[in-house]
Amino acid sequence: MPELPEVEVVRAGLEPAVTGATISGVEVFDDRSLRRHLGGAADFAGRLTGRTIRSSVRRGKFLWFPLDAGEAVVSHLGMSGQMLLRAPGDDADRLLRIRLQLEHPEHGELWLHFVDQRIFGSMAITPLVPTMDGAPGGFGDSAASVPDQVAHIARDPIDPAFDDERFLHALRAKRTGVKRALLDQTLVSGIGNIYADESLWAAQIHPEQPTERLSRSRAERLLAEVRVVLAKALVEGGTSFDAQYVNVNGQAGYFAHSLNAYGRQGKPCPRCGTLIVREQFMNRGSHRCPVCQRRR
C-alpha cells in the first residue's frame, strides 16, 4: 500500500497541474471506485463538472482537492491506486476507473486518470470541516479544514503542526507493541509496514517492544528516525517493488534500493552483519535484525 512518501510524491506532482484548474468533464468507468461517495456515479459527475480545484492537499495517506462551497474531492489510493496525468485523447491506461478532464489557465487541457488494479482505492466528494487544532488541514493548503472522511486521521510526522509532546505521551499510553502503535493512523498517520520496519531498525527497537516500557529518550529517537526515513524516501521518490506504485508521470521510485530491513530477510544486517529475519505480524511480514533489535 502506498504510504506517506508515495502519496506525497503524487500530491506534489499533481499540484501544478490541478491548482486553479476547472473540471470540464467527469467519466466514471467503475462504480466500485466510488464506494465512499454516497450519491453514485451520476451525482459524482454532476457535482464536479464545472468546478475549480483550489489546491492539492495530503494528510497521511489521504489526498484531496479542495473545491468551492466547503467541499473537496478526497482520494485514497488503497493497495494499487494511481493518479496519472495524461494528454487529452490518451486511452492507454487499461485499468482506468475514473477520468477527470481538466482545463488549466496555463497548461490547457489535461486528463487526470484514477487507475486501480485491485479496486481498493476510492474517490468521493465530501464536506470540509474545521481542524481541531486550528492549523492547516494538510500539506499543500493553508486552510484550517479537512475532509470529514479524513478528520479522524492523525497528523503525520513531517506535518509542521505535528505535536511531538502529544505524540510521545500518547505513544507510551497506548499499552501495545510499538509497531502496532506506529501503524495506528489515529495516533500518527502515513506510516505503513515498510517505513515502520525501517524506522524501528534505525532506532534499534524490537517491533513488539511494549510502548509503556519505552523510555522517553528511546521514544524520541524513534520519532527522529521516522522523520529521517520518511525524508529520505521522499527524496528518492518513494518505494516501488512493482508497477503498482508510480508517480503522476508513470515513473517508479527507487527507495527500495536503500532499505535496511524491509524485504531483506536472509540478507546481512547493514549494521552488524546478522541475517535479517521475517516474522508473521498482523497478517503481514515484519522484518528485523535479531541482534540489533532485541526485545527488552
N, C-alpha and C positions, 0 to 999 in steps of 0.2 A: 504494500500500500504506500502511495506517495506520502512522505512525511513533510515536516516544515520546510526543509531546504528545497525539495522538489516543487512544492506548491508556491513558494516564494519566487523561484525561478520563473514559473509560469506567470505569476502575477506581474512581476517586473517586465516580462516580455510583452504582456498584453497592455500594460499601462499606456504607452504612447499611441497605441492603435485604437483603443476604445475610449479614452478620455475625451469627452466632447463629441463623440460620435452619436449619430442618430440611428436607431434601429429601423431600417426601412422595410424589413421583411423577416418573417419567422417561419421555419419549416420544421415540423416535428415528425420524425420518421419512426420513432419507437416510444409509445406512451409510457413504457416502463421507466424511462429516464425522467419522468415527471411524477414519480411516486410521492415526493414530498410537496407537490403542488396540488392543492385541493380541487381546483377548477377544471382540470383536464387540459387536453391539447388546444382546443379551440379558445378557451379562456386565456391560456398562457400566451398564445399568439396574438389574440385580440388586444390584450392589455399591454403587450410590449411594443407592438408596431407603432411607430411614430414618436417614441420616447427617446430621450437623450441620456446617455451614460455620463455620470459625473466623474467617476474615477474607477480604479481597480484596487480592491482592498482585500487584505487577508488577516485572519486570526487563526493561529494554529494551522490546521489542515483545511480550513474553510476559506473559500474565495467568494467575494461578492462584488457586484456592480451597483453602486447607489444610483437611484433614479430620482425623479421629482416626486412630489406628493408623499414623501415619507416612506417610500418603498425601495426595495432592492431586488436584484436577481442574485440569488445565492446558489453556489455550486459546491458540491463535494465530489472529488474525483474517484472515491471508492477505491477498489483494488486496481483498476486498469484504465480509469478515465484520462482523457487527453483533451486539451483545448488548443486547437491549431488554427493559425491564421493562414488563410488561403486567398488566392486571387479569384475574382469572380469567374465562374464557369468551371472551377476545378472540382471535379467529382471523383477524385482518385481515392478518397477515404472510404474503404469498404464497410467499415463498422460505424458509419456516421449515424448518430441518433438525433441530434438537433443541430440546425443551422441558423445562425443569426446573420442577416445581411445588414452591413453597416455602411453608413455614409459619413465619412470623416471630413471636416472642413479643410484639412491639409493633405491627407493621404488619399482622398477619394473613396471609391467603393472597395470594401473588404468583406470577406466572408470569415465568420468565426464558427469553426466546427467543433461540436462536442462529440468526441469519438469514445466509445467504451466497449471493450470486448466482453467483459463479464456482466455488464449492466448492473453493477453495484453502486455506481455513481449516480448523481441526480442534479437537476436544476429546478428552481422554484422561484416564484415571486412571493415575497414575504414582507411584512411591515418592519420598519426600523424602529427600535426602541432605545431610550436613553441608556448610556452605560452607567453602571452602578457607582463608579468612582469619578465620573465627570471627565475622564480622559478620552482621547480619540479611540474609536472602536477598534481600530486595527491599523496595520501597515498600509499606507497609501492614501489616507484621508484624514483631515483634521477634525472632522465632525465627531462629536461625542455621542455616536449612535452605532448600533449593531443590529443585524437582523435578529428577529425574535427566535429563529431557529438556531442561532449561534450564541445567544445570551448566556446559556449555561456553561459555555466553554471558557476555561480559564485563559488568562493571558499567557503568552509564550515567553521564554527566557530572553529573547532578543527584542522584545517589545519595550520601548522606553518607559512605559507606565508599569512594567512588571515590578511588583513589590517583593524585594528579596526577603525582608524580615517576615512578611506574612507567609511566604512560601516555606521558609525554613521552619517556622513554628508549625505550620500545617503538616509538613512532611514528617516531622518527629511525632506528631499527634495521630498519624494515620494508623499506627499499630498493624503494619503489614510488611511484606517483603519490599525492599527498596525498588526493585524493578517493577513490581506491580504498581507502586506509587508513581513512578515515572510515566507509566502508560495510562494513568488516570487523567483523562483530559479535563476533568473538573478541578484538578489540582494544578496541573501545568500542561499546556497544550503543545501540540506539534511534534512530540517525541513518540516514535513508534519503536518497533523491535530492533531495527538496525542501529539507531542512534542511542537507544538505551544501552545496548550491549557495548557500543564503542565508548560511551561516557563512563560506564562502570569499569571497563577495562582501564581506561585512562586514570580513573580515581582509585584503582586497586580495591574495589569493593565487590563482595560476593552478591550476585543478583538477589539472593534470598535473605540477605542481612536484614534483620528487623529494623524498621525505621526508628522505633523508640530507643534503640541501642546505638544509633549513630551519634557520635559526638558532634558538637557544634562545628568543630574545625573540619571534620570529615564531610559533614553536610555542606559546608561552604565550599570545600574543594570539589565536591561532586557538581554543584551548581556551576562553578567556574569551568570545569571540564566539559559540561554540557554545552556551555556557550562556545568554547573553543572548537568542539567537534562540529556544532551547527555552522559556525562561521567558516570553517574550512570546507565543509560540504557545499556551502553556498558559493564560495569562490570557485569550486570545481564543478559547479553546475548540477549538483545532486548525485544520487546513486542510481545507476542503470545496470541491471543484470540481464535485461532482455529488451525487446522493443516496446514494452508496455509503458515505460516512463520516458517521455521525451519532452523537450521544451516546445514553445509555440511554433518553432520552425522545423520541428521534427528531429532535432538533434539530441543525442544521448549525453547524459552527464558522465563524469569519469571519476567520481569519488570512490567507486568500487575498488580502484587501484590503491587507495590509501587506507583501506580497512585494516584494523589490527586484530579484531576478534571475530566480528560477524562473518559467517560463512567460511571461516578459516580452520574448521575442525581438522585435526590431524596434521596441521602445519605448526612450525615452531612459533612460540610467542615472541614477538619482536623485542620484548624487554628481557626475558630470562631464558628463552630457548625451549621451555617446556611445551609439549604439544597442546594446542588449544582443544578443548572438548566441547561437544554439543550435547545439551541436556534437554529433555522434554519440559516445556513450560507453557501453560495456558494454551494448549493445542497448537503450539508452535515450537521453534527451537530457541534455545538460549545458549550463547557462546561465551566461554570464559577461560582464563588461564588457571589451572588448579593450584599453582604456586603463588602467583601474584594476587589472586582473588580468593583467599581463604575466608571461610565464614568465621566471624569472631563471636 
